[in-house]
Amino acid sequence: MYAIIETGGKQEKVVVGDILNVELLTNKKDVTFSKVLLLSDGDKVEVGKPYVKGAKVSAEILEQFRAPKVIAFTYRRRKSSRRIHGHRQYLTKIKITEIAS
């Protein structure tokens, strides 16, 4: 059984036991995702319009951390112009514990 959930403006395919990094979630122990876009149980597939009614995905929060720094470097040749900008995204590591329809 797998599901496609929406979190942080992105879509993720999840299976029970998966460990993923998603955008920052509040500092709790457990989290429930109710925005389930697709639910599949072997040969039966439920597609939501836009979400599957009554479907929930439960997950356990493992840790809060920051991703490695991403550097955006802009350079204009022969203009003596350059700009360096860095960014570190806050992320949450979660483990999927249950998919309920």
Phi and psi restraints in degrees (range 20) as a CNS / XPLOR table:
assign (resid 1 and name C) (resid 2 and name N)
       (resid 2 and name CA) (resid 2 and name C) 1.0 -140.1 20.0 2
assign (resid 2 and name N) (resid 2 and name CA)
       (resid 2 and name C) (resid 3 and name N) 1.0 164.8 20.0 2
assign (resid 2 and name C) (resid 3 and name N)
       (resid 3 and name CA) (resid 3 and name C) 1.0 -142.8 20.0 2
assign (resid 3 and name N) (resid 3 and name CA)
       (resid 3 and name C) (resid 4 and name N) 1.0 157.4 20.0 2
assign (resid 3 and name C) (resid 4 and name N)
       (resid 4 and name CA) (resid 4 and name C) 1.0 -115.0 20.0 2
assign (resid 4 and name N) (resid 4 and name CA)
       (resid 4 and name C) (resid 5 and name N) 1.0 119.7 20.0 2
assign (resid 4 and name C) (resid 5 and name N)
       (resid 5 and name CA) (resid 5 and name C) 1.0 -114.1 20.0 2
assign (resid 5 and name N) (resid 5 and name CA)
       (resid 5 and name C) (resid 6 and name N) 1.0 161.3 20.0 2
assign (resid 5 and name C) (resid 6 and name N)
       (resid 6 and name CA) (resid 6 and name C) 1.0 -112.8 20.0 2
assign (resid 6 and name N) (resid 6 and name CA)
       (resid 6 and name C) (resid 7 and name N) 1.0 125.2 20.0 2
assign (resid 6 and name C) (resid 7 and name N)
       (resid 7 and name CA) (resid 7 and name C) 1.0 -150.0 20.0 2
assign (resid 7 and name N) (resid 7 and name CA)
       (resid 7 and name C) (resid 8 and name N) 1.0 131.2 20.0 2
assign (resid 7 and name C) (resid 8 and name N)
       (resid 8 and name CA) (resid 8 and name C) 1.0 64.7 20.0 2
assign (resid 8 and name N) (resid 8 and name CA)
       (resid 8 and name C) (resid 9 and name N) 1.0 28.7 20.0 2
assign (resid 8 and name C) (resid 9 and name N)
       (resid 9 and name CA) (resid 9 and name C) 1.0 78.1 20.0 2
assign (resid 9 and name N) (resid 9 and name CA)
       (resid 9 and name C) (resid 10 and name N) 1.0 6.4 20.0 2
assign (resid 9 and name C) (resid 10 and name N)
       (resid 10 and name CA) (resid 10 and name C) 1.0 -122.9 20.0 2
assign (resid 10 and name N) (resid 10 and name CA)
       (resid 10 and name C) (resid 11 and name N) 1.0 160.3 20.0 2
assign (resid 10 and name C) (resid 11 and name N)
       (resid 11 and name CA) (resid 11 and name C) 1.0 -110.1 20.0 2
assign (resid 11 and name N) (resid 11 and name CA)
       (resid 11 and name C) (resid 12 and name N) 1.0 136.2 20.0 2
assign (resid 11 and name C) (resid 12 and name N)
       (resid 12 and name CA) (resid 12 and name C) 1.0 -129.3 20.0 2
assign (resid 12 and name N) (resid 12 and name CA)
       (resid 12 and name C) (resid 13 and name N) 1.0 136.4 20.0 2
assign (resid 12 and name C) (resid 13 and name N)
       (resid 13 and name CA) (resid 13 and name C) 1.0 -90.2 20.0 2
assign (resid 13 and name N) (resid 13 and name CA)
       (resid 13 and name C) (resid 14 and name N) 1.0 124.8 20.0 2
assign (resid 13 and name C) (resid 14 and name N)
       (resid 14 and name CA) (resid 14 and name C) 1.0 -127.0 20.0 2
assign (resid 14 and name N) (resid 14 and name CA)
       (resid 14 and name C) (resid 15 and name N) 1.0 147.4 20.0 2
assign (resid 14 and name C) (resid 15 and name N)
       (resid 15 and name CA) (resid 15 and name C) 1.0 -130.3 20.0 2
assign (resid 15 and name N) (resid 15 and name CA)
       (resid 15 and name C) (resid 16 and name N) 1.0 152.0 20.0 2
assign (resid 15 and name C) (resid 16 and name N)
       (resid 16 and name CA) (resid 16 and name C) 1.0 -58.4 20.0 2
assign (resid 16 and name N) (resid 16 and name CA)
       (resid 16 and name C) (resid 17 and name N) 1.0 129.3 20.0 2
assign (resid 16 and name C) (resid 17 and name N)
       (resid 17 and name CA) (resid 17 and name C) 1.0 99.6 20.0 2
assign (resid 17 and name N) (resid 17 and name CA)
       (resid 17 and name C) (resid 18 and name N) 1.0 -10.2 20.0 2
assign (resid 17 and name C) (resid 18 and name N)
       (resid 18 and name CA) (resid 18 and name C) 1.0 -66.9 20.0 2
assign (resid 18 and name N) (resid 18 and name CA)
       (resid 18 and name C) (resid 19 and name N) 1.0 146.2 20.0 2
assign (resid 18 and name C) (resid 19 and name N)
       (resid 19 and name CA) (resid 19 and name C) 1.0 -117.6 20.0 2
assign (resid 19 and name N) (resid 19 and name CA)
       (resid 19 and name C) (resid 20 and name N) 1.0 121.6 20.0 2
assign (resid 19 and name C) (resid 20 and name N)
       (resid 20 and name CA) (resid 20 and name C) 1.0 -131.4 20.0 2
assign (resid 20 and name N) (resid 20 and name CA)
       (resid 20 and name C) (resid 21 and name N) 1.0 160.7 20.0 2
assign (resid 20 and name C) (resid 21 and name N)
       (resid 21 and name CA) (resid 21 and name C) 1.0 -106.5 20.0 2
assign (resid 21 and name N) (resid 21 and name CA)
       (resid 21 and name C) (resid 22 and name N) 1.0 120.6 20.0 2
assign (resid 21 and name C) (resid 22 and name N)
       (resid 22 and name CA) (resid 22 and name C) 1.0 -122.4 20.0 2
assign (resid 22 and name N) (resid 22 and name CA)
       (resid 22 and name C) (resid 23 and name N) 1.0 168.8 20.0 2
assign (resid 22 and name C) (resid 23 and name N)
       (resid 23 and name CA) (resid 23 and name C) 1.0 -61.7 20.0 2
assign (resid 23 and name N) (resid 23 and name CA)
       (resid 23 and name C) (resid 24 and name N) 1.0 159.7 20.0 2
assign (resid 23 and name C) (resid 24 and name N)
       (resid 24 and name CA) (resid 24 and name C) 1.0 -50.8 20.0 2
assign (resid 24 and name N) (resid 24 and name CA)
       (resid 24 and name C) (resid 25 and name N) 1.0 128.2 20.0 2
assign (resid 24 and name C) (resid 25 and name N)
       (resid 25 and name CA) (resid 25 and name C) 1.0 -113.9 20.0 2
assign (resid 25 and name N) (resid 25 and name CA)
       (resid 25 and name C) (resid 26 and name N) 1.0 159.2 20.0 2
assign (resid 25 and name C) (resid 26 and name N)
       (resid 26 and name CA) (resid 26 and name C) 1.0 -60.9 20.0 2
assign (resid 26 and name N) (resid 26 and name CA)
       (resid 26 and name C) (resid 27 and name N) 1.0 154.0 20.0 2
assign (resid 26 and name C) (resid 27 and name N)
       (resid 27 and name CA) (resid 27 and name C) 1.0 -79.8 20.0 2
assign (resid 27 and name N) (resid 27 and name CA)
       (resid 27 and name C) (resid 28 and name N) 1.0 84.2 20.0 2
assign (resid 27 and name C) (resid 28 and name N)
       (resid 28 and name CA) (resid 28 and name C) 1.0 -123.2 20.0 2
assign (resid 28 and name N) (resid 28 and name CA)
       (resid 28 and name C) (resid 29 and name N) 1.0 -177.2 20.0 2
assign (resid 28 and name C) (resid 29 and name N)
       (resid 29 and name CA) (resid 29 and name C) 1.0 -90.5 20.0 2
assign (resid 29 and name N) (resid 29 and name CA)
       (resid 29 and name C) (resid 30 and name N) 1.0 -41.5 20.0 2
assign (resid 29 and name C) (resid 30 and name N)
       (resid 30 and name CA) (resid 30 and name C) 1.0 -124.7 20.0 2
assign (resid 30 and name N) (resid 30 and name CA)
       (resid 30 and name C) (resid 31 and name N) 1.0 154.6 20.0 2
assign (resid 30 and name C) (resid 31 and name N)
       (resid 31 and name CA) (resid 31 and name C) 1.0 -141.1 20.0 2
assign (resid 31 and name N) (resid 31 and name CA)
       (resid 31 and name C) (resid 32 and name N) 1.0 147.1 20.0 2
assign (resid 31 and name C) (resid 32 and name N)
       (resid 32 and name CA) (resid 32 and name C) 1.0 -122.4 20.0 2
assign (resid 32 and name N) (resid 32 and name CA)
       (resid 32 and name C) (resid 33 and name N) 1.0 129.5 20.0 2
assign (resid 32 and name C) (resid 33 and name N)
       (resid 33 and name CA) (resid 33 and name C) 1.0 -101.0 20.0 2
assign (resid 33 and name N) (resid 33 and name CA)
       (resid 33 and name C) (resid 34 and name N) 1.0 119.4 20.0 2
assign (resid 33 and name C) (resid 34 and name N)
       (resid 34 and name CA) (resid 34 and name C) 1.0 -101.4 20.0 2
assign (resid 34 and name N) (resid 34 and name CA)
       (resid 34 and name C) (resid 35 and name N) 1.0 -9.4 20.0 2
assign (resid 34 and name C) (resid 35 and name N)
       (resid 35 and name CA) (resid 35 and name C) 1.0 -87.6 20.0 2
assign (resid 35 and name N) (resid 35 and name CA)
       (resid 35 and name C) (resid 36 and name N) 1.0 77.5 20.0 2
assign (resid 35 and name C) (resid 36 and name N)
       (resid 36 and name CA) (resid 36 and name C) 1.0 -99.4 20.0 2
assign (resid 36 and name N) (resid 36 and name CA)
       (resid 36 and name C) (resid 37 and name N) 1.0 118.8 20.0 2
assign (resid 36 and name C) (resid 37 and name N)
       (resid 37 and name CA) (resid 37 and name C) 1.0 -86.8 20.0 2
assign (resid 37 and name N) (resid 37 and name CA)
       (resid 37 and name C) (resid 38 and name N) 1.0 -33.7 20.0 2
assign (resid 37 and name C) (resid 38 and name N)
       (resid 38 and name CA) (resid 38 and name C) 1.0 -147.6 20.0 2
assign (resid 38 and name N) (resid 38 and name CA)
       (resid 38 and name C) (resid 39 and name N) 1.0 143.6 20.0 2
assign (resid 38 and name C) (resid 39 and name N)
       (resid 39 and name CA) (resid 39 and name C) 1.0 -134.9 20.0 2
assign (resid 39 and name N) (resid 39 and name CA)
       (resid 39 and name C) (resid 40 and name N) 1.0 124.8 20.0 2
assign (resid 39 and name C) (resid 40 and name N)
       (resid 40 and name CA) (resid 40 and name C) 1.0 -126.8 20.0 2
assign (resid 40 and name N) (resid 40 and name CA)
       (resid 40 and name C) (resid 41 and name N) 1.0 132.6 20.0 2
assign (resid 40 and name C) (resid 41 and name N)
       (resid 41 and name CA) (resid 41 and name C) 1.0 -128.3 20.0 2
assign (resid 41 and name N) (resid 41 and name CA)
       (resid 41 and name C) (resid 42 and name N) 1.0 80.9 20.0 2
assign (resid 41 and name C) (resid 42 and name N)
       (resid 42 and name CA) (resid 42 and name C) 1.0 72.3 20.0 2
assign (resid 42 and name N) (resid 42 and name CA)
       (resid 42 and name C) (resid 43 and name N) 1.0 -106.7 20.0 2
assign (resid 42 and name C) (resid 43 and name N)
       (resid 43 and name CA) (resid 43 and name C) 1.0 -95.2 20.0 2
assign (resid 43 and name N) (resid 43 and name CA)
       (resid 43 and name C) (resid 44 and name N) 1.0 -7.7 20.0 2
assign (resid 43 and name C) (resid 44 and name N)
       (resid 44 and name CA) (resid 44 and name C) 1.0 -100.8 20.0 2
assign (resid 44 and name N) (resid 44 and name CA)
       (resid 44 and name C) (resid 45 and name N) 1.0 123.8 20.0 2
assign (resid 44 and name C) (resid 45 and name N)
       (resid 45 and name CA) (resid 45 and name C) 1.0 -121.9 20.0 2
assign (resid 45 and name N) (resid 45 and name CA)
       (resid 45 and name C) (resid 46 and name N) 1.0 128.2 20.0 2
assign (resid 45 and name C) (resid 46 and name N)
       (resid 46 and name CA) (resid 46 and name C) 1.0 -110.8 20.0 2
assign (resid 46 and name N) (resid 46 and name CA)
       (resid 46 and name C) (resid 47 and name N) 1.0 123.3 20.0 2
assign (resid 46 and name C) (resid 47 and name N)
       (resid 47 and name CA) (resid 47 and name C) 1.0 -110.0 20.0 2
assign (resid 47 and name N) (resid 47 and name CA)
       (resid 47 and name C) (resid 48 and name N) 1.0 131.6 20.0 2
assign (resid 47 and name C) (resid 48 and name N)
       (resid 48 and name CA) (resid 48 and name C) 1.0 -85.0 20.0 2
assign (resid 48 and name N) (resid 48 and name CA)
       (resid 48 and name C) (resid 49 and name N) 1.0 159.9 20.0 2
assign (resid 48 and name C) (resid 49 and name N)
       (resid 49 and name CA) (resid 49 and name C) 1.0 -130.2 20.0 2
assign (resid 49 and name N) (resid 49 and name CA)
       (resid 49 and name C) (resid 50 and name N) 1.0 76.4 20.0 2
assign (resid 49 and name C) (resid 50 and name N)
       (resid 50 and name CA) (resid 50 and name C) 1.0 -85.9 20.0 2
assign (resid 50 and name N) (resid 50 and name CA)
       (resid 50 and name C) (resid 51 and name N) 1.0 -18.7 20.0 2
assign (resid 50 and name C) (resid 51 and name N)
       (resid 51 and name CA) (resid 51 and name C) 1.0 -120.2 20.0 2
assign (resid 51 and name N) (resid 51 and name CA)
       (resid 51 and name C) (resid 52 and name N) 1.0 152.9 20.0 2
assign (resid 51 and name C) (resid 52 and name N)
       (resid 52 and name CA) (resid 52 and name C) 1.0 -76.8 20.0 2
assign (resid 52 and name N) (resid 52 and name CA)
       (resid 52 and name C) (resid 53 and name N) 1.0 125.1 20.0 2
assign (resid 52 and name C) (resid 53 and name N)
       (resid 53 and name CA) (resid 53 and name C) 1.0 -71.4 20.0 2
assign (resid 53 and name N) (resid 53 and name CA)
       (resid 53 and name C) (resid 54 and name N) 1.0 132.8 20.0 2
assign (resid 53 and name C) (resid 54 and name N)
       (resid 54 and name CA) (resid 54 and name C) 1.0 79.8 20.0 2
assign (resid 54 and name N) (resid 54 and name CA)
       (resid 54 and name C) (resid 55 and name N) 1.0 -2.5 20.0 2
assign (resid 54 and name C) (resid 55 and name N)
       (resid 55 and name CA) (resid 55 and name C) 1.0 -88.6 20.0 2
assign (resid 55 and name N) (resid 55 and name CA)
       (resid 55 and name C) (resid 56 and name N) 1.0 137.8 20.0 2
assign (resid 55 and name C) (resid 56 and name N)
       (resid 56 and name CA) (resid 56 and name C) 1.0 -140.5 20.0 2
assign (resid 56 and name N) (resid 56 and name CA)
       (resid 56 and name C) (resid 57 and name N) 1.0 146.5 20.0 2
assign (resid 56 and name C) (resid 57 and name N)
       (resid 57 and name CA) (resid 57 and name C) 1.0 -121.5 20.0 2
assign (resid 57 and name N) (resid 57 and name CA)
       (resid 57 and name C) (resid 58 and name N) 1.0 124.3 20.0 2
assign (resid 57 and name C) (resid 58 and name N)
       (resid 58 and name CA) (resid 58 and name C) 1.0 -102.3 20.0 2
assign (resid 58 and name N) (resid 58 and name CA)
       (resid 58 and name C) (resid 59 and name N) 1.0 144.1 20.0 2
assign (resid 58 and name C) (resid 59 and name N)
       (resid 59 and name CA) (resid 59 and name C) 1.0 -143.8 20.0 2
assign (resid 59 and name N) (resid 59 and name CA)
       (resid 59 and name C) (resid 60 and name N) 1.0 156.8 20.0 2
assign (resid 59 and name C) (resid 60 and name N)
       (resid 60 and name CA) (resid 60 and name C) 1.0 -110.3 20.0 2
assign (resid 60 and name N) (resid 60 and name CA)
       (resid 60 and name C) (resid 61 and name N) 1.0 133.0 20.0 2
assign (resid 60 and name C) (resid 61 and name N)
       (resid 61 and name CA) (resid 61 and name C) 1.0 -82.0 20.0 2
assign (resid 61 and name N) (resid 61 and name CA)
       (resid 61 and name C) (resid 62 and name N) 1.0 125.0 20.0 2
assign (resid 61 and name C) (resid 62 and name N)
       (resid 62 and name CA) (resid 62 and name C) 1.0 -94.1 20.0 2
assign (resid 62 and name N) (resid 62 and name CA)
       (resid 62 and name C) (resid 63 and name N) 1.0 -46.1 20.0 2
assign (resid 62 and name C) (resid 63 and name N)
       (resid 63 and name CA) (resid 63 and name C) 1.0 -162.5 20.0 2
assign (resid 63 and name N) (resid 63 and name CA)
       (resid 63 and name C) (resid 64 and name N) 1.0 160.0 20.0 2
assign (resid 63 and name C) (resid 64 and name N)
       (resid 64 and name CA) (resid 64 and name C) 1.0 -109.4 20.0 2
assign (resid 64 and name N) (resid 64 and name CA)
       (resid 64 and name C) (resid 65 and name N) 1.0 134.2 20.0 2
assign (resid 64 and name C) (resid 65 and name N)
       (resid 65 and name CA) (resid 65 and name C) 1.0 -155.1 20.0 2
assign (resid 65 and name N) (resid 65 and name CA)
       (resid 65 and name C) (resid 66 and name N) 1.0 177.3 20.0 2
assign (resid 65 and name C) (resid 66 and name N)
       (resid 66 and name CA) (resid 66 and name C) 1.0 -115.9 20.0 2
assign (resid 66 and name N) (resid 66 and name CA)
       (resid 66 and name C) (resid 67 and name N) 1.0 140.2 20.0 2
assign (resid 66 and name C) (resid 67 and name N)
       (resid 67 and name CA) (resid 67 and name C) 1.0 -71.3 20.0 2
assign (resid 67 and name N) (resid 67 and name CA)
       (resid 67 and name C) (resid 68 and name N) 1.0 164.2 20.0 2
assign (resid 67 and name C) (resid 68 and name N)
       (resid 68 and name CA) (resid 68 and name C) 1.0 -61.6 20.0 2
assign (resid 68 and name N) (resid 68 and name CA)
       (resid 68 and name C) (resid 69 and name N) 1.0 155.4 20.0 2
assign (resid 68 and name C) (resid 69 and name N)
       (resid 69 and name CA) (resid 69 and name C) 1.0 -68.1 20.0 2
assign (resid 69 and name N) (resid 69 and name CA)
       (resid 69 and name C) (resid 70 and name N) 1.0 136.9 20.0 2
assign (resid 69 and name C) (resid 70 and name N)
       (resid 70 and name CA) (resid 70 and name C) 1.0 -108.5 20.0 2
assign (resid 70 and name N) (resid 70 and name CA)
       (resid 70 and name C) (resid 71 and name N) 1.0 128.5 20.0 2
assign (resid 70 and name C) (resid 71 and name N)
       (resid 71 and name CA) (resid 71 and name C) 1.0 -103.7 20.0 2
assign (resid 71 and name N) (resid 71 and name CA)
       (resid 71 and name C) (resid 72 and name N) 1.0 127.9 20.0 2
assign (resid 71 and name C) (resid 72 and name N)
       (resid 72 and name CA) (resid 72 and name C) 1.0 -107.7 20.0 2
assign (resid 72 and name N) (resid 72 and name CA)
       (resid 72 and name C) (resid 73 and name N) 1.0 113.4 20.0 2
assign (resid 72 and name C) (resid 73 and name N)
       (resid 73 and name CA) (resid 73 and name C) 1.0 -116.0 20.0 2
assign (resid 73 and name N) (resid 73 and name CA)
       (resid 73 and name C) (resid 74 and name N) 1.0 120.9 20.0 2
assign (resid 73 and name C) (resid 74 and name N)
       (resid 74 and name CA) (resid 74 and name C) 1.0 -111.5 20.0 2
assign (resid 74 and name N) (resid 74 and name CA)
       (resid 74 and name C) (resid 75 and name N) 1.0 131.0 20.0 2
assign (resid 74 and name C) (resid 75 and name N)
       (resid 75 and name CA) (resid 75 and name C) 1.0 -138.3 20.0 2
assign (resid 75 and name N) (resid 75 and name CA)
       (resid 75 and name C) (resid 76 and name N) 1.0 131.8 20.0 2
assign (resid 75 and name C) (resid 76 and name N)
       (resid 76 and name CA) (resid 76 and name C) 1.0 -115.3 20.0 2
assign (resid 76 and name N) (resid 76 and name CA)
       (resid 76 and name C) (resid 77 and name N) 1.0 118.4 20.0 2
assign (resid 76 and name C) (resid 77 and name N)
       (resid 77 and name CA) (resid 77 and name C) 1.0 -67.3 20.0 2
assign (resid 77 and name N) (resid 77 and name CA)
       (resid 77 and name C) (resid 78 and name N) 1.0 145.8 20.0 2
assign (resid 77 and name C) (resid 78 and name N)
       (resid 78 and name CA) (resid 78 and name C) 1.0 62.1 20.0 2
assign (resid 78 and name N) (resid 78 and name CA)
       (resid 78 and name C) (resid 79 and name N) 1.0 11.6 20.0 2
assign (resid 78 and name C) (resid 79 and name N)
       (resid 79 and name CA) (resid 79 and name C) 1.0 -112.7 20.0 2
assign (resid 79 and name N) (resid 79 and name CA)
       (resid 79 and name C) (resid 80 and name N) 1.0 -3.0 20.0 2
assign (resid 79 and name C) (resid 80 and name N)
       (resid 80 and name CA) (resid 80 and name C) 1.0 53.6 20.0 2
assign (resid 80 and name N) (resid 80 and name CA)
       (resid 80 and name C) (resid 81 and name N) 1.0 42.6 20.0 2
assign (resid 80 and name C) (resid 81 and name N)
       (resid 81 and name CA) (resid 81 and name C) 1.0 -130.1 20.0 2
assign (resid 81 and name N) (resid 81 and name CA)
       (resid 81 and name C) (resid 82 and name N) 1.0 126.2 20.0 2
assign (resid 81 and name C) (resid 82 and name N)
       (resid 82 and name CA) (resid 82 and name C) 1.0 -152.3 20.0 2
assign (resid 82 and name N) (resid 82 and name CA)
       (resid 82 and name C) (resid 83 and name N) 1.0 153.7 20.0 2
assign (resid 82 and name C) (resid 83 and name N)
       (resid 83 and name CA) (resid 83 and name C) 1.0 -142.7 20.0 2
assign (resid 83 and name N) (resid 83 and name CA)
       (resid 83 and name C) (resid 84 and name N) 1.0 130.0 20.0 2
assign (resid 83 and name C) (resid 84 and name N)
       (resid 84 and name CA) (resid 84 and name C) 1.0 -118.2 20.0 2
assign (resid 84 and name N) (resid 84 and name CA)
       (resid 84 and name C) (resid 85 and name N) 1.0 130.4 20.0 2
assign (resid 84 and name C) (resid 85 and name N)
       (resid 85 and name CA) (resid 85 and name C) 1.0 -136.6 20.0 2
assign (resid 85 and name N) (resid 85 and name CA)
       (resid 85 and name C) (resid 86 and name N) 1.0 129.2 20.0 2
assign (resid 85 and name C) (resid 86 and name N)
       (resid 86 and name CA) (resid 86 and name C) 1.0 -112.3 20.0 2
assign (resid 86 and name N) (resid 86 and name CA)
       (resid 86 and name C) (resid 87 and name N) 1.0 157.1 20.0 2
assign (resid 86 and name C) (resid 87 and name N)
       (resid 87 and name CA) (resid 87 and name C) 1.0 -149.8 20.0 2
assign (resid 87 and name N) (resid 87 and name CA)
       (resid 87 and name C) (resid 88 and name N) 1.0 137.0 20.0 2
assign (resid 87 and name C) (resid 88 and name N)
       (resid 88 and name CA) (resid 88 and name C) 1.0 -124.2 20.0 2
assign (resid 88 and name N) (resid 88 and name CA)
       (resid 88 and name C) (resid 89 and name N) 1.0 120.4 20.0 2
assign (resid 88 and name C) (resid 89 and name N)
       (resid 89 and name CA) (resid 89 and name C) 1.0 -84.6 20.0 2
assign (resid 89 and name N) (resid 89 and name CA)
       (resid 89 and name C) (resid 90 and name N) 1.0 137.9 20.0 2
assign (resid 89 and name C) (resid 90 and name N)
       (resid 90 and name CA) (resid 90 and name C) 1.0 -79.3 20.0 2
assign (resid 90 and name N) (resid 90 and name CA)
       (resid 90 and name C) (resid 91 and name N) 1.0 131.1 20.0 2
assign (resid 90 and name C) (resid 91 and name N)
       (resid 91 and name CA) (resid 91 and name C) 1.0 -130.7 20.0 2
assign (resid 91 and name N) (resid 91 and name CA)
       (resid 91 and name C) (resid 92 and name N) 1.0 161.6 20.0 2
assign (resid 91 and name C) (resid 92 and name N)
       (resid 92 and name CA) (resid 92 and name C) 1.0 -128.1 20.0 2
assign (resid 92 and name N) (resid 92 and name CA)
       (resid 92 and name C) (resid 93 and name N) 1.0 130.8 20.0 2
assign (resid 92 and name C) (resid 93 and name N)
       (resid 93 and name CA) (resid 93 and name C) 1.0 -92.9 20.0 2
assign (resid 93 and name N) (resid 93 and name CA)
       (resid 93 and name C) (resid 94 and name N) 1.0 124.1 20.0 2
assign (resid 93 and name C) (resid 94 and name N)
       (resid 94 and name CA) (resid 94 and name C) 1.0 -124.3 20.0 2
assign (resid 94 and name N) (resid 94 and name CA)
       (resid 94 and name C) (resid 95 and name N) 1.0 156.2 20.0 2
assign (resid 94 and name C) (resid 95 and name N)
       (resid 95 and name CA) (resid 95 and name C) 1.0 -122.3 20.0 2
assign (resid 95 and name N) (resid 95 and name CA)
       (resid 95 and name C) (resid 96 and name N) 1.0 124.0 20.0 2
assign (resid 95 and name C) (resid 96 and name N)
       (resid 96 and name CA) (resid 96 and name C) 1.0 -73.3 20.0 2
assign (resid 96 and name N) (resid 96 and name CA)
       (resid 96 and name C) (resid 97 and name N) 1.0 124.9 20.0 2
assign (resid 96 and name C) (resid 97 and name N)
       (resid 97 and name CA) (resid 97 and name C) 1.0 -106.9 20.0 2
assign (resid 97 and name N) (resid 97 and name CA)
       (resid 97 and name C) (resid 98 and name N) 1.0 -29.8 20.0 2
assign (resid 97 and name C) (resid 98 and name N)
       (resid 98 and name CA) (resid 98 and name C) 1.0 -156.4 20.0 2
assign (resid 98 and name N) (resid 98 and name CA)
       (resid 98 and name C) (resid 99 and name N) 1.0 142.5 20.0 2
assign (resid 98 and name C) (resid 99 and name N)
       (resid 99 and name CA) (resid 99 and name C) 1.0 -121.1 20.0 2
assign (resid 99 and name N) (resid 99 and name CA)
       (resid 99 and name C) (resid 100 and name N) 1.0 115.6 20.0 2
assign (resid 99 and name C) (resid 100 and name N)
       (resid 100 and name CA) (resid 100 and name C) 1.0 -117.7 20.0 2
assign (resid 100 and name N) (resid 100 and name CA)
       (resid 100 and name C) (resid 101 and name N) 1.0 138.9 20.0 2
